[in-house]
Amino acid sequence: MKNNILKLVVAGAFLLGVQSCTKEPSVTITNNNEGLVKLNELESEYQHIIFYGQSLAMGWEAAEALTTQGMVNNFMLGTNPNFKYAENKNELRGLVASKWVNGGEQPIVAAVNAFSYRYRTEVRKGKKFIATTGGEGGRSIEQLSKEFIGGEELYKNTFVAALNNGKAIAQLEKSTIACPAIIYMQGEFNYSGLNGGLGFDGADATTSKNEYKQLLVKLKNNMQNDVMQIYSQKTKPKFFIYQVAGSYIRNREMTINMAQLEFALENEDVVLLNPTYFTSDYGGGHLSSNGYRWYGESIAKSLYKALLTEEDTKPIYPLSYDIAGNKITIKMHVPTLPLVIDTWTTQIAQNSGFAVFKDGIEIQINSVQTDQDKVMLTTNVDLTGAIQINYAGNTRNGTGNLRDSHYFPSYYAYFDTSKSSRLESYVPERSRTSNDNLYGVSYPLQNWCVPFYYTINK
């Protein structure tokens, strides 16, 4: 769908400040309904959106639960969005972030609230949503797979069980239910040093790109098939996936990251999410309370574009390379031109997140420049021999500064955590020229470059 088909015109503040807000934001929607995708499953009375994965999917270590003001017709199963930690999980409760033993803010809350607001504004006012997160922190893809037998059996006890509970509630109400989207957030514990004994039959979990990708395909198919069977829906739910970021990336080749990127690009029913590294955290690992809510907003944007419009949902990723002398030019997929090196929304990374290797040895980058959809790297030596390049890799603490110029209004505002029990490692600033922080300001929702590793010359 072209951008002029469905246009958001902001009339006042399109955000809720914090949990005390009692009314919805003031927004005018101009929409001629062209291009809207009306999936059969989106006509069901209840829409069940499911997160699944490990700790970042669940909000581990978030100091506060920020989003404690519920939204009409948004629900969770029991007392916590994280299914494993909920009580009374055969009952519907209002969807809110819930302080729990391992954290506070859960990203699914902002994701479903922000997406459902737009859905009700543009498609159907009374639509009901259920949000659940399955899985558990510190788990490998093997442990989250349907084929993993023994122990917690997380697939059966958090994913399938949530589907069955949703179905039972809908049947009791003589209503209908369907799942349009699964969001998978995992990969950290398939890197070396974290994977010991986490594979099938007590073996180490795989660190191989190809094996991990095969497990992803099998997991996706199993989850989609079980949704279709239990909810009797004819269309597969779209499968959304992020990539590992921060200090969890443990090798130069970024094997798990590249498996996730290739998997997303190779499967039409998979949507690649933005990376997490641009959001606030506590130092390269788990996100802060703001970080989880911010990333939930980013997921809501992807849900909106993938489920309701035909706009581009992919973040920035490389398309081609050109080497001349000591200069590499990378042509990027860029949703909204131009590319920007952003050192105020997130912390400055060395060489903006890029690293170049010649015959296996990292070489010096003298400059990083952008021009519309291109990135130009200038090194201190001619680029002959085997050349490899990575972005937001393990030598850059899994982060970078490359984004596009996209604008998308967030639903919530950045929460003031200056008096929090745990301070964020970096508080974003409003612009390149401003020293003002983002407290009370809407979350920026541009598209960021995915972590990647490629060999250019062999």
Solvent accessible surface area in square Angstrom, and as a share of the most:
residue,aa,sasa,rsa
1,M,32,0.14
2,K,148,0.63
3,N,117,0.60
4,N,128,0.66
5,I,35,0.18
6,L,12,0.06
7,K,108,0.46
8,L,37,0.19
9,V,62,0.36
10,V,62,0.35
11,A,46,0.36
12,G,59,0.57
13,A,65,0.50
14,F,10,0.04
15,L,41,0.20
16,L,18,0.09
17,G,35,0.33
18,V,52,0.30
19,Q,65,0.29
20,S,85,0.55
21,C,37,0.22
22,T,125,0.73
23,K,159,0.67
24,E,100,0.45
25,P,14,0.09
26,S,67,0.44
27,V,29,0.16
28,T,73,0.42
29,I,41,0.21
30,T,72,0.42
31,N,40,0.21
32,N,87,0.44
33,N,94,0.48
34,E,101,0.45
35,G,30,0.29
36,L,23,0.11
37,V,47,0.27
38,K,114,0.48
39,L,35,0.17
40,N,101,0.52
41,E,10,0.04
42,L,1,0.01
43,E,100,0.45
44,S,18,0.11
45,E,50,0.23
46,Y,5,0.02
47,Q,0,0.00
48,H,0,0.00
49,I,0,0.00
50,I,2,0.01
51,F,0,0.00
52,Y,0,0.00
53,G,0,0.00
54,Q,2,0.01
55,S,7,0.04
56,L,6,0.03
57,A,0,0.00
58,M,1,0.00
59,G,0,0.00
60,W,59,0.21
61,E,71,0.32
62,A,2,0.01
63,A,16,0.13
64,E,44,0.20
65,A,19,0.15
66,L,2,0.01
67,T,2,0.01
68,T,64,0.37
69,Q,79,0.35
70,G,37,0.35
71,M,23,0.10
72,V,124,0.71
73,N,39,0.20
74,N,1,0.01
75,F,45,0.19
76,M,6,0.03
77,L,1,0.01
78,G,0,0.00
79,T,48,0.28
80,N,8,0.04
81,P,0,0.00
82,N,0,0.00
83,F,5,0.02
84,K,73,0.31
85,Y,64,0.24
86,A,8,0.06
87,E,120,0.54
88,N,74,0.38
89,K,59,0.25
90,N,102,0.52
91,E,74,0.33
92,L,41,0.20
93,R,89,0.32
94,G,43,0.42
95,L,0,0.00
96,V,37,0.21
97,A,3,0.03
98,S,17,0.11
99,K,128,0.54
100,W,26,0.09
101,V,124,0.71
102,N,40,0.20
103,G,5,0.05
104,G,0,0.00
105,E,0,0.00
106,Q,0,0.00
107,P,0,0.00
108,I,0,0.00
109,V,0,0.00
110,A,0,0.00
111,A,0,0.00
112,V,0,0.00
113,N,1,0.00
114,A,0,0.00
115,F,0,0.00
116,S,0,0.00
117,Y,19,0.07
118,R,3,0.01
119,Y,1,0.01
120,R,33,0.12
121,T,58,0.33
122,E,16,0.07
123,V,41,0.23
124,R,85,0.31
125,K,173,0.73
126,G,35,0.33
127,K,0,0.00
128,K,52,0.22
129,F,0,0.00
130,I,0,0.00
131,A,0,0.00
132,T,2,0.01
133,T,0,0.00
134,G,2,0.02
135,G,1,0.01
136,E,6,0.03
137,G,3,0.03
138,G,19,0.19
139,R,53,0.19
140,S,0,0.00
141,I,0,0.00
142,E,6,0.03
143,Q,28,0.13
144,L,0,0.00
145,S,4,0.03
146,K,92,0.39
147,E,76,0.34
148,F,38,0.16
149,I,139,0.71
150,G,32,0.31
151,G,82,0.78
152,E,66,0.29
153,E,41,0.18
154,L,4,0.02
155,Y,6,0.02
156,K,111,0.47
157,N,70,0.36
158,T,4,0.02
159,F,0,0.00
160,V,28,0.16
161,A,28,0.21
162,A,1,0.01
163,L,0,0.00
164,N,70,0.36
165,N,32,0.16
166,G,0,0.00
167,K,68,0.29
168,A,56,0.44
169,I,15,0.08
170,A,3,0.02
171,Q,114,0.51
172,L,153,0.76
173,E,85,0.38
174,K,191,0.81
175,S,31,0.20
176,T,79,0.46
177,I,15,0.08
178,A,2,0.02
179,C,0,0.00
180,P,2,0.01
181,A,0,0.00
182,I,0,0.00
183,I,0,0.00
184,Y,0,0.00
185,M,0,0.00
186,Q,0,0.00
187,G,0,0.00
188,E,2,0.01
189,F,48,0.20
190,N,0,0.00
191,Y,0,0.00
192,S,61,0.40
193,G,68,0.66
194,L,38,0.19
195,N,17,0.09
196,G,53,0.51
197,G,40,0.38
198,L,33,0.17
199,G,2,0.02
200,F,67,0.28
201,D,156,0.81
202,G,56,0.54
203,A,58,0.45
204,D,94,0.49
205,A,2,0.02
206,T,17,0.10
207,T,41,0.24
208,S,43,0.28
209,K,63,0.27
210,N,87,0.45
211,E,93,0.42
212,Y,0,0.00
213,K,32,0.14
214,Q,121,0.54
215,L,28,0.14
216,L,0,0.00
217,V,53,0.30
218,K,101,0.43
219,L,2,0.01
220,K,8,0.03
221,N,60,0.31
222,N,26,0.14
223,M,0,0.00
224,Q,1,0.00
225,N,85,0.43
226,D,14,0.07
227,V,0,0.00
228,M,48,0.22
229,Q,141,0.63
230,I,23,0.12
231,Y,15,0.06
232,S,96,0.62
233,Q,13,0.06
234,K,175,0.74
235,T,46,0.27
236,K,91,0.38
237,P,2,0.01
238,K,56,0.24
239,F,0,0.00
240,F,0,0.00
241,I,0,0.00
242,Y,1,0.00
243,Q,2,0.01
244,V,0,0.00
245,A,9,0.07
246,G,9,0.09
247,S,54,0.35
248,Y,31,0.12
249,I,5,0.02
250,R,104,0.38
251,N,36,0.18
252,R,77,0.28
253,E,79,0.36
254,M,0,0.00
255,T,29,0.17
256,I,0,0.00
257,N,0,0.00
258,M,9,0.04
259,A,0,0.00
260,Q,0,0.00
261,L,0,0.00
262,E,36,0.16
263,F,0,0.00
264,A,7,0.06
265,L,70,0.35
266,E,112,0.50
267,N,35,0.18
268,E,178,0.80
269,D,26,0.13
270,V,12,0.07
271,V,11,0.07
272,L,4,0.02
273,L,2,0.01
274,N,2,0.01
275,P,1,0.01
276,T,3,0.02
277,Y,15,0.06
278,F,2,0.01
279,T,6,0.04
280,S,7,0.04
281,D,25,0.13
282,Y,35,0.13
283,G,49,0.48
284,G,8,0.08
285,G,22,0.21
286,H,29,0.13
287,L,5,0.03
288,S,1,0.01
289,S,1,0.01
290,N,0,0.00
291,G,0,0.00
292,Y,1,0.00
293,R,0,0.00
294,W,0,0.00
295,Y,1,0.00
296,G,0,0.00
297,E,1,0.00
298,S,4,0.02
299,I,1,0.00
300,A,0,0.00
301,K,4,0.02
302,S,3,0.02
303,L,0,0.00
304,Y,4,0.01
305,K,13,0.05
306,A,13,0.10
307,L,0,0.00
308,L,2,0.01
309,T,3,0.02
310,E,112,0.50
311,E,34,0.15
312,D,60,0.31
313,T,28,0.16
314,K,74,0.31
315,P,0,0.00
316,I,0,0.00
317,Y,25,0.10
318,P,12,0.08
319,L,93,0.46
320,S,51,0.33
321,Y,59,0.22
322,D,88,0.45
323,I,44,0.22
324,A,67,0.52
325,G,46,0.44
326,N,53,0.27
327,K,81,0.34
328,I,0,0.00
329,T,32,0.18
330,I,0,0.00
331,K,80,0.34
332,M,3,0.01
333,H,37,0.17
334,V,22,0.13
335,P,39,0.24
336,T,43,0.25
337,L,88,0.44
338,P,56,0.35
339,L,7,0.03
340,V,25,0.15
341,I,36,0.18
342,D,0,0.00
343,T,46,0.26
344,W,25,0.09
345,T,5,0.03
346,T,12,0.07
347,Q,90,0.40
348,I,133,0.68
349,A,9,0.07
350,Q,115,0.51
351,N,41,0.21
352,S,15,0.09
353,G,0,0.00
354,F,0,0.00
355,A,0,0.00
356,V,0,0.00
357,F,3,0.01
358,K,49,0.21
359,D,91,0.47
360,G,32,0.31
361,I,125,0.63
362,E,66,0.30
363,I,28,0.14
364,Q,108,0.48
365,I,11,0.06
366,N,82,0.42
367,S,41,0.26
368,V,31,0.18
369,Q,103,0.46
370,T,41,0.24
371,D,79,0.41
372,Q,93,0.41
373,D,26,0.13
374,K,77,0.33
375,V,0,0.00
376,M,28,0.13
377,L,0,0.00
378,T,33,0.19
379,T,0,0.00
380,N,75,0.39
381,V,57,0.33
382,D,86,0.45
383,L,6,0.03
384,T,86,0.50
385,G,41,0.40
386,A,26,0.20
387,I,0,0.00
388,Q,22,0.10
389,I,0,0.00
390,N,0,0.00
391,Y,0,0.00
392,A,0,0.00
393,G,0,0.00
394,N,58,0.30
395,T,59,0.34
396,R,15,0.06
397,N,76,0.39
398,G,0,0.00
399,T,29,0.17
400,G,0,0.00
401,N,0,0.00
402,L,0,0.00
403,R,22,0.08
404,D,0,0.00
405,S,42,0.27
406,H,30,0.14
407,Y,156,0.59
408,F,13,0.05
409,P,8,0.05
410,S,1,0.01
411,Y,2,0.01
412,Y,7,0.03
413,A,0,0.00
414,Y,2,0.01
415,F,44,0.18
416,D,76,0.39
417,T,7,0.04
418,S,61,0.39
419,K,199,0.84
420,S,20,0.13
421,S,109,0.70
422,R,96,0.35
423,L,114,0.57
424,E,18,0.08
425,S,54,0.35
426,Y,55,0.21
427,V,43,0.25
428,P,2,0.01
429,E,50,0.23
430,R,124,0.45
431,S,40,0.26
432,R,154,0.56
433,T,128,0.74
434,S,26,0.17
435,N,138,0.71
436,D,85,0.44
437,N,56,0.29
438,L,5,0.03
439,Y,44,0.17
440,G,53,0.51
441,V,41,0.23
442,S,38,0.24
443,Y,3,0.01
444,P,29,0.18
445,L,7,0.03
446,Q,31,0.14
447,N,8,0.04
448,W,1,0.00
449,C,0,0.00
450,V,0,0.00
451,P,0,0.00
452,F,0,0.00
453,Y,34,0.13
454,Y,65,0.25
455,T,53,0.31
456,I,39,0.20
457,N,52,0.27
458,K,208,0.88
